[in-house]
């Protein structure tokens, strides 16, 4: 049996979560809020997530529980700029 190492963090950008919200729409949310969106079906949500993360399916996590799109999160660059 061959052991396979998990993908390195350098091979892709960040984690992207997908799942359904309370209204049945599909949600895509990058872990730090850098990007996200609402979709009517899973296929379009996955397509968007793959496009945004430069085709790294190993960084997409489908959540078994509800997820709500949160576009109010600030990115690290926003927080750093606010401190200046």
SVG drawing of the C-alpha trace seen along z (x, -y; Angstrom):
<svg xmlns="http://www.w3.org/2000/svg" viewBox="-35 -55 40 57">
<polyline fill="none" stroke="black" stroke-width="0.4" points="0.0,0.0 1.4,-3.3 1.1,-6.2 0.1,-9.6 1.1,-12.8 -1.7,-15.5 -1.3,-18.4 1.1,-21.1 -0.2,-24.5 2.1,-25.9 0.3,-24.0 -2.8,-26.1 -4.0,-29.3 -6.6,-28.9 -9.5,-26.7 -12.9,-27.3 -16.1,-26.2 -19.2,-25.2 -22.6,-24.2 -26.2,-25.2 -27.6,-28.1 -30.9,-28.2 -32.8,-29.1 -31.5,-26.2 -29.0,-28.2 -25.5,-27.0 -22.8,-29.2 -19.1,-29.5 -17.0,-31.2 -13.2,-31.6 -11.9,-31.0 -10.9,-34.6 -13.8,-36.2 -11.7,-37.2 -14.4,-36.0 -17.7,-34.2 -21.1,-33.9 -24.6,-32.4 -25.5,-29.8 -28.7,-27.9 -26.9,-24.6 -23.9,-22.7 -22.3,-22.4 -22.1,-26.2 -20.8,-26.6 -18.0,-24.1 -17.2,-25.6 -16.9,-29.1 -14.8,-27.7 -12.4,-26.0 -12.0,-29.1 -11.3,-31.3 -8.8,-28.9 -6.9,-28.2 -8.3,-24.7 -7.2,-23.1 -10.1,-20.8 -8.2,-19.5 -8.8,-22.9 -12.6,-22.8 -14.5,-21.5 -18.2,-20.8 -19.8,-21.4 -22.5,-19.0 -24.2,-21.9 -25.7,-25.2 -23.3,-28.0 -24.3,-31.6 -22.4,-33.9 -20.5,-36.5 -19.1,-39.3 -18.5,-41.6 -15.3,-39.9 -12.2,-42.0 -9.2,-40.6 -5.7,-40.8 -4.8,-43.6 -7.8,-45.6 -6.9,-45.1 -3.3,-46.1 -4.3,-49.2 -6.7,-50.2 -3.9,-50.1 -1.7,-52.5"/>
</svg>
